[in-house]
Structures are given as structure tokens and as C-alpha cells.
């Protein structure tokens, strides 16, 4: 099987999950950051605009589970308004 090659079209800067202003990937939940074996905070992974991975999704498309994330966001918004 030929090795997959990244192209400018598949770099992070063109991905749905790329957060441009902070240069982070939001594909998965934030990961714990350990300091002296204690979790002090969580953060999304930092990425470079020209990085790439095997889970690229073209910006502007809706992920298969997009409806679930929108529903969760909606419930959180309602909670904060109370």
C-alpha cells in the first residue's frame, strides 16, 4: 500500500478542527497537563499550520456527530442563561 502524503490541502490550517487564533487542534477533548505528577489544567494540543494527521476534515464540512455537539452546546447555553 502506498504511503499517504500530506499536501497543502490536508494541512491543519485547512482543517475543520484547527483553531486558527490559538493554533490548536480541537478534534478531541482537551488533554491533561501534568506538572510534578499533578494535573493542573487541561489544553488542546498545539499544532503548526503546516502539520497534518490522518483525521483531516475539510473546513466548512459538518462531522458525522456534529448534531450531538450542537445539542450539547445548546444545553450548556441554556444552563448558563438561568
Residue pairs with C-beta under 8 A, 6 or more apart in sequence:
4 54
6 52
8 14
8 50
10 52
10 56
11 49
11 50
11 51
11 52
12 18
12 25
12 47
12 48
12 49
12 50
12 51
12 52
12 53
13 20
13 49
13 50
14 56
14 58
14 59
15 25
15 56
15 57
15 58
15 59
16 57
16 58
16 59
16 60
16 61
16 63
17 25
17 26
17 27
17 55
17 57
18 24
18 25
18 26
18 47
18 49
18 59
19 25
19 26
19 44
22 44
23 46
23 47
23 48
23 49
24 43
24 44
24 45
24 46
24 47
25 44
25 45
25 47
25 53
26 44
27 55
29 42
30 42
30 43
30 44
31 42
31 43
31 44
31 45
32 39
32 41
32 42
33 39
33 40
33 41
33 42
33 43
34 40
57 63
63 69
